[in-house]
Amino acid sequence: MTIAPEELHTLGNLDLLTRPKTAFLCSRNYPGHVEHLTYLWAMEQRANRHCVLSGFHSLLEQTVLRYLLQGEQQPIVYALGRGIRPNMGLEYELELAADRLLFLTPFEEELTTVTQETADIRNLLVAELADQFFIPYMAAGGNLERLLLGGALDGKPIFTLDLAENETLLRAGAELYRPEGLLGRPTMCSLSA
């Protein structure tokens, strides 16, 4: 899927699209034990000011978004599965004014509900824009597995957690994420901020 930039509706700092971006995706229903390492990943992204791209749809993704928004210089690209609401500029006024947030969507403002079809399109957009992926958990038979098996991740680096449930990701070439960056050791993210 290729969406021309002029086909996207945006609100925020378009320059964030030129930065290396790590897509953060997680299945909606996930085991609770993935939270701790995912939070360590989020801390690492915020400490290193790595640009995070996501649809921020699952509960874990939303929790990570709230944490990332607390970082004063954290760059975030938020891909929507619906149109941009008129009041979004007011809700995120500080982040937008600081040029650290970009909302983008291929959908018109009138589309106010995320459907399976719009979520799929949003996920394809995230896959296209990302340089690498962090997927802490992928449910068998879910949207993320369809995205992976459909070839949308296009051979880009994928990082995941060491869980038996992520065997499909690991067989597809995903590398294990190890939260070493906060301890002064090399991080999983080879991209510069």
C-alpha positions in Angstrom: 0.0 0.0 0.0 1.4 3.4 -0.9 -0.4 6.5 0.1 0.8 9.7 -1.4 1.5 12.5 1.2 -1.1 14.7 -0.4 -3.7 12.0 0.3 -3.1 12.2 4.0 -4.8 14.6 6.4 -2.5 15.8 9.1 -2.3 17.9 12.2 1.1 18.7 13.7 4.7 18.6 12.8 5.2 17.0 9.4 9.0 17.0 9.9 8.5 14.1 12.2 8.0 11.9 9.1 11.6 12.5 8.1 12.9 11.0 11.4 13.6 7.3 11.9 10.4 5.8 13.4 9.8 2.7 15.5 6.2 1.4 15.1 4.7 0.2 18.3 2.0 -2.4 17.8 0.4 -4.8 20.3 -2.6 -7.0 20.0 -5.7 -5.8 21.9 -5.9 -8.8 24.1 -2.5 -9.4 25.6 -1.2 -11.3 28.7 -0.5 -9.0 31.6 3.1 -10.2 32.0 4.1 -8.2 28.8 3.4 -4.9 30.5 6.6 -4.6 32.5 9.0 -5.1 29.7 6.9 -2.9 27.4 7.1 -0.1 30.0 10.8 -0.5 30.1 10.8 -0.2 26.3 8.7 3.0 26.5 11.1 4.4 29.1 14.0 3.7 26.8 12.3 5.4 23.8 11.5 8.5 25.9 15.0 8.7 27.5 16.5 8.5 24.0 13.9 10.6 22.3 13.2 8.0 19.6 10.2 8.8 17.4 7.4 6.3 18.1 4.7 5.7 15.5 1.5 3.9 16.4 -2.3 3.8 16.1 -2.3 3.7 19.9 -5.5 1.6 19.7 -5.0 -1.3 22.2 -5.1 -0.6 25.9 -1.4 -1.2 26.2 -0.7 1.2 23.3 -2.9 3.8 24.9 -1.1 3.5 28.3 2.3 3.8 26.5 1.0 6.9 24.7 0.1 8.6 28.0 3.5 7.9 29.3 5.3 9.1 26.1 3.2 12.3 26.2 4.8 13.2 29.5 8.2 13.4 27.9 8.9 17.0 27.1 10.7 16.3 23.8 9.3 12.9 22.9 8.4 12.8 19.2 5.2 10.9 18.4 3.5 10.1 15.1 -0.1 9.1 15.8 -1.8 7.3 12.9 -5.6 7.3 13.1 -8.1 4.8 11.9 -10.7 7.6 11.5 -10.7 11.3 10.6 -9.0 14.0 12.6 -11.6 15.5 15.0 -11.9 19.3 15.0 -11.1 19.6 18.7 -7.9 17.5 18.6 -5.8 20.6 18.3 -7.2 21.8 21.6 -6.8 18.5 23.4 -3.1 18.2 22.4 -2.3 21.9 22.3 1.0 21.8 24.3 2.4 18.8 22.3 1.5 20.3 19.0 2.9 23.7 19.9 6.2 22.0 20.9 6.3 20.4 17.4 6.6 16.9 18.9 3.3 15.4 17.8 1.9 14.6 14.4 -1.6 13.1 13.7 -2.1 11.6 10.3 -4.8 9.7 8.6 -6.0 8.9 5.1 -9.6 9.4 6.2 -11.8 12.5 6.0 -13.0 14.3 9.2 -16.5 13.0 8.7 -15.3 9.4 9.4 -15.7 9.3 13.2 -15.6 5.6 14.0 -12.8 3.0 13.6 -13.9 -0.1 11.8 -12.1 -3.3 11.0 -11.5 -2.0 7.5 -10.2 1.4 8.6 -8.0 -0.2 11.3 -6.5 -2.5 8.6 -5.8 0.6 6.4 -4.3 2.4 9.4 -2.0 -0.6 10.2 -0.8 -0.7 6.6 0.0 3.0 6.8 2.0 2.5 10.0 3.8 -0.5 8.4 4.7 1.7 5.4 6.0 4.6 7.4 7.9 2.7 10.0 11.6 1.9 9.9 11.4 -0.8 12.5 8.8 -2.4 14.7 8.4 -3.2 18.4 5.6 -5.8 18.9 5.6 -7.0 22.5 2.8 -9.5 21.8 1.0 -10.7 18.8 -2.2 -12.9 19.2 -2.5 -15.8 16.9 -5.0 -15.2 14.1 -5.3 -11.5 14.9 -4.8 -8.3 12.9 -1.1 -8.1 13.6 -0.5 -11.7 12.4 -2.4 -10.9 9.2 -0.3 -7.8 8.8 2.9 -9.8 9.3 2.0 -12.8 7.2 0.6 -10.5 4.5 4.2 -9.1 4.0 3.3 -5.5 5.0 6.3 -5.3 7.3 8.5 -5.7 4.2 11.6 -7.2 5.8 12.0 -4.3 8.2 13.5 -5.1 11.7 11.1 -6.4 14.2 11.7 -6.6 18.0 9.6 -8.6 20.4 9.5 -10.2 23.8 10.7 -13.7 24.6 7.2 -15.3 24.9 6.1 -18.7 23.6 3.1 -16.9 22.1 5.4 -14.8 19.9 6.8 -17.9 18.1 5.3 -16.7 14.8 7.2 -13.4 15.1 10.4 -15.2 16.0 10.1 -17.6 13.1 9.6 -14.6 10.8 13.0 -13.2 11.9 12.0 -11.0 14.8 14.8 -10.3 17.3 14.4 -10.3 21.1 14.1 -7.0 22.8 16.4 -6.6 25.8 16.0 -3.5 27.9 19.7 -2.7 28.1 19.7 1.0 27.0 18.8 2.4 30.3 21.6 0.5 31.9 24.3 2.1 29.7 24.6 -0.8 27.3 23.7 -0.8 23.6 20.0 -0.6 22.8 17.8 -2.5 20.4 17.3 0.7 18.5 20.1 1.2 16.0 18.4 4.2 14.5 19.6 7.7 15.6 17.1 10.1 17.0 
